Amino acid sequence: MCTRSADRPASHQRIWLLATIVLLVVAAQTGIHAQGYPTRFEFGTPATEQDISAVAIAIPADGAGLPAGSGDYMKGKAVYETQCAACHGTDLMGVAGLPNMPAGTQLRLIGGRGTLASKNPVMTVESYWPHATTLFDYIRRAMPFAAPGSLSADETYAVSAYILTEAQIIDKSMVLDAKTLPLIEMPNRNGFVPDPRPEIFK
């Protein structure tokens, strides 16, 4: 005698539903195999180490993974003027009134030292970021805004040198590369501390 599903206990209904799904999946797979369809689809190609390194999530403070190349202040100034100044200003102090930005927002890059604990913190490369490698990595992956990732390694080192020089963190004569960049002491190097809440990482 058949019973309506409403008359079955909830646990029996779940078992029946699960069994039905399994049977449908098995039937579907059997039908696919019988018709000669592939069991996997070879879309795309395997990523090479070079592919992966090009979209690396982050360059750590010690500079591991920095690419070959180099750049200095003068080359960086030329790149900055054509690729960066429209958003960050010719003086690196930002541009007011950019479209799609909250009112009062300026993408300022320099200045603001000692303001982070104040009521009006000014967060810039100079005042906030603890490692110069972060600057390089962010420029490499996210800038310029209209064409992120389009700058070469040499251009990225050069723009980093220009910004760090204008922020009075390095000397204008310094050439940045994979060896020199991680050695730079940023003003806020000690401004970040380990999170003391171990429960977050359990």
Protein Blocks (a to p, Z undefined) as FASTA:
>chain_A
ZZdfklpcfklmmmmmmmmmmmmmmmmmmmmmmnopafbdcehjdddfklmmmmgfbdcf
kopoiacddddfklmmmmmmmmmmmmnopnlnopehiahiaehiacdfbgjihklmmmbd
cddfklmmmbfklmmmmmmmmmcfklghkacfklmmmmmmmmmmmnomacfklccdfklm
mmpccfklmmpccdfblklmZZ
